[in-house]
Amino acid sequence: MGGSTFQRGDRIAADVLELLHEYAANGTPYVLATVVRTEAPTSAHPGDKAVVTADGRLHGWIGGSCSEPIVRREALRALSEGVPQLVRIVPAPEVKQTRKRGELMVATTCPSGGALDIFIEPQLPRPLLLVFGDSPAARTLVQMGSLAGFRTCSVHPGAAPVDFGAADMVLGSLELAGANPGADTWAVVATMGHYDEDALEAALAYPDVEVGLIASTRRAAAVRAALESRGMDERTFARIRTPAGKIRGGTQEEIALLALAEVVTARRKRGHVPTPVEASPVVFATDQVCGMTVDPLTAQHKTDYQNNTYWFCSSGCLDEFKKEPERYLRKIEA
């Protein structure tokens, strides 16, 4: 029995870790919920983890039906505000929810009687650095970009992930949708004359992306002429920094360093900070009897009273409400 429980928990943890890696690579915002303290009886254990995405879905394990809805609710709140918090679920003789800075206390009369502390930590996407090319400068730029806190994506036609092991993501074509470029995306074209114009067009197709071109002054002028012949307007071309890294580097590594420094400087001048995520408008209800959070879409117990619908976490709470509905008609949510 103990061995199978351990294996199941180990498998859940492995699945969560796999999701963390996937979401970090593709820029998916999520919340990591971790059980940090428990008091029996409870089915959760310290160290149990779950991932909640902006659509309200939970993957992992943080204690089952009693704690899951409130963790989902607070995870969506954390994503929209960009602030972590501690959720404390404690047994009490009276139902109450108290919210203060960084902490939500949920006092519940749930018959289970267990207690849980769950830390909810929003993970917003890191800035994205698109690096075009297979040159030494491009490879160095990916390595340094990761160290500087960027989510890095190597872009090179025909490339496979094994070819660019230092990158978080590798695109084998100039189709960039898989990298999910957004408002905090930066691109550097280090193709060294091989397909400069095509790479620039691919990056500039996304209006929020600023682009640097590593090229000599003469080469940059030739690229500009080629793009003008393709119909690129002055406003679009103005988004290209040519050449990337105004001070000429002596080696490929120096060139990469100067190009990255220019990206970091431009980003700081823009004053970009992580943007909280617009989470799905999932509506949760509160069990009027025990005070626990309930998802109306999945709750199996509900009743109508005075033209209002009430949802409950269990048949026991539903029965209690039906006995004395007026007793439980009070506001609970913090």
N, C-alpha and C positions, 0 to 999 in steps of 0.2 A: 504493500500500500504506500509506504513512505517513498520507495524508489520510484513508483509511477508518478506520484505527486511531484517529486523533484524533477523528473524528466519532463513533465508537462510544463512546469514553471520555467525550466531551462529553455524549452522550445519557444515559449512565449517571449522570454527575454531576447532570444536570438532573433525572433521575428521583429521585435521592436527595434533592435540595433540595426537590422537590415533596412527598416524604414527610415531610420535616422540618417543613414548613409545616403539612401536614395533621395530623400527630401533635401538634404544639404547640397547634393550635387545638382539637382534640377531647380533649386530655388523655391520649393514649395514651403509656404509658411505653415508652422505647426506649433502645438504646445506639447511639452513633455511633462507629464504628471507622474510624480514619484511619491510612493508611500514612505514617509519618514518615521512614523511612529504608530503603534497600534496598542490597543488594550483589548484582551479577549472579553467576549467571544467575537471574532471577526474572521472572515475567510481571506483577508489580505495579510501580507507580511511586509515588514520594512524592506525596502529595496524593490518591491513590485513596481512596474512601470507601465504606462500607457501613453499612446500618442493620439492627440486629437487634432484633426484638420479643420480648416475654415468652414467646411460643410457640416460640421458637428459630429462627424463620425469618430468613434473611438476604437483604437486597435491596441490590444494588450490587456492588462488586468490590474485593477485597482480596488477590487472588493465587491464586485457584483452589483445587483439591482439597487441596493440602498445608496451606495456612493456614486455609481456611474453617472446618473443624470445630473447630479449637482456638479460633478467634475466637468462634464461636458458643458454645462451652462457657464461655469466660471472660466473654463478654457476659452470659450468664445469671447467672453468679456475681456480676458487678458490679451487676446489677439487684437481686439479693437482698440485697446488702450495702450498696448505695448508694455505692460507692467506686470511683473511676477507677483504672486501672492501665495499665502498659506491658507488652506482650507482646513478647519478643525471641526470634526463631527464628534460631538460628545453627548452621552446620555444625560437627561435632565428631567425633573418632574414637570417642567413647563416648557412649551415650545417657544423658541425665540431664535432669531437670526440677527447677529450684530456685526456690522462691518466697520472696520477702521483701517487706517492706512496699512496696506500690505497683508491684511488678515481678515478672513471671514470666519466667524464662529457660528456654527449651526448646532443649537441645542435641540435635541429631539427626544420624544418619548417612545421611540421605536422599541418594540419588545426585545429586539436582539441585544440591546444594552451595550454593544461594543463601542469603541472609540477609535477614530482614525485622524491622523494628521497627514495631509497630502500637499506637497509643494507643486505649484503650477507655474511653469516657466515658459513664456512665449519665445519662440525662435523665429525671428524675422529674417528674410533672405539677406545674405551678404551681397555687397555690390558685385556685379558681374563684369568680368574682364574678358572680352573676346579677343583672341590673338590669332591673326591670320598668317599662315605660312609655316614652312618647315625649316627655316633658317636657324642658325645658332642663336641669333638674337631673339627669334620667336620662342625657342625652347627656354632660353634663359628668362625671358619675360614671364612665361607661365610659372616658372619656379619662384621667382621673386614676387609675382602677384599673389601667389598662395600665401607666402610669408607675410605679405602686407595686408592680409585679411580679405582678399577678393575671392569670389567663386570663379575659377578659371575655366575657360573653354577654348581648346585648340581647334581651329578650323582649317582644314586642308583637304582638298578633293582627293578621295580615295583612301583617306587615313582611317585606321582602326584604333580602338582604345589602347591596344598594346603598343602602338607607335608613339604615344604621348602619355607615358605613365604618370607624369607629374601633374597632369591636368585633371580637374574634377569631372570634366566631360570632354568628349571628342566628337566633332562633327566631320563626317567624311564628304560633305558637300557644302555648297554655299547657301543652302537652305537653313536659316537660323531659327526657325520656329521652335525647334526642339530645345533650344537653350533658354527660351522664354525671355527675350530681351524686354526691358522695361525702363522705368524712369531713372534707375541707378545703374545703367549699363554703359560701359566704356569699351571702345574698340581700338586696337592698334593693328595696322596692316604692315606686316614685316615679311612680305612675299618677295622682296628684293627684285622686283621687275617681272616676276613670272606671270602674275595675274592681278596686278595692282588694281586696274580699273574695275574688274569684276568683283573683287573683294570690297572695294569702296562702295560700289552700287548696292551690294548685298547689305552692308552695314547701314548705309544711309537710307535704306528703305524703311527703317524704323526711326520715326521723327525725334524720339527722345535720346537717341544714341549719338554721342560725340565721338569723332574718329580721328586718330592720328596716323599719319603715313610716314614710315621710315624710308626716306629716300634722299638723294642729293637734291640740291636746288634745281639742277638741270632736269633730273628725272621727274621731280614734282611738277615742273612746268609742262613737261611732255604729257604727264598723266592728266593735268588740268585740261590741256588742249583736247585730249582724247575724250574726256568726259563731256566737254562742251559740244564736241561733234556728235555725241550721243543724245544731246538735248538736256543735259543737266543745267539747272538754272543757278544763278549767282548765290541765291539764298541757301540752297542746298550745299553748294560747294564751300560756303563760308563755315560750315560745320566741320570741315577737315582742317586739322592742324598739320601744316606742311612746312618743313619736315618736322616729324615728331622729335622732340628733344632739340631745342634750338641750338644748344652747344653741341658741336660735332664730337662724337665719341671716337676713340682710337681703336677699340676692339669691339667685337660683337657684344660682349658682356657689358661694356660701358655704354654702348648704344641702347641696349635693353634697359639699363639702369636709368639713363636719362629720359627715355620714353615713359617709363613707369613713374618717375618723379613728376613729369609733366601731367600725367593722369591724376596723381594724388593731389597736386596743387590745384588743378582745375576743379576737382571734386570738392576740395575744401573751400575754394572761392565761391562755389555754388551754395555752400552751406548745407549740403545734403546730410540728412539724418535718417535713420531707419523709419519708414512709414508704417504706422499701425495698419493692420489688415482689416478690410471690410468683410466681416464674417457673415455667414448665411443667417437670415433672420429666423432662427429656430426659436419657437415659443415653448417655454416650459411652464408647468403649473406646480403648485405646492400642495402637498397632502395636508388638508386642514386639520387632520387629527394628530399625526405624528410630526409634521413639519418638514418631512423629506421632500426633495425635488422630484418631480414626475414628468416624464415625456408623454404628452397626450397622444402622440402618434403610436406609441407602443404600449401604453398603459392598458391593462385588461380590466380595471375596475373603475367605474365612474357612475355618477348619478346626477339627475337634474333636480334642482330645488330652487323655487322662486325665480324661474326663468334663467337660471344660471347652471352651468355644467361644472361639476367638481370631479377631479381625478384623484385616485388613491393608489398607494404602493402595494396594497394587499387587500384581501377580502375582509380581514379583521378591522382595518381602518374604515373601510366602507360601511361595515355593519355598525361600528361605533357612531359614525356620522348619522346614519339613518335613525338611530335611537334618539339622539338629541342634536339635531342639526343646528339649532340656534346657539348651542354651546360652542360650536366650532367655527362660527362665522366671524373671524377676525383676520386682520391683515398680519401676515407673517414675514414676508420677504424683506430683507434688509435693503 
